[in-house]
């Protein structure tokens, strides 16, 4: 099936960037996003809160929105071990 979707240029650029990070063509990446959306549970589609048993279940609906590189950039640690302490 072929579907034509008109999106803003900034959305297309972001989709192209994410597809490139995964080493996939833009059309294949977009098709995967649509397939995942079609198979998502109704509660996720409608934004209804789910009861989660752990953090993995709680954040399952947002898994994959950021690449590993984006997560590393957002949550990088300060390499400093702290300030010196005089124990004398």
Secondary structure as UniProt FT lines:
FT   HELIX           9..21
FT   TURN            22..23
FT   HELIX           26..39
FT   HELIX           42..45
FT   TURN            46..47
FT   HELIX           55..58
FT   HELIX           60..62
FT   TURN            63..64
FT   HELIX           68..74
//
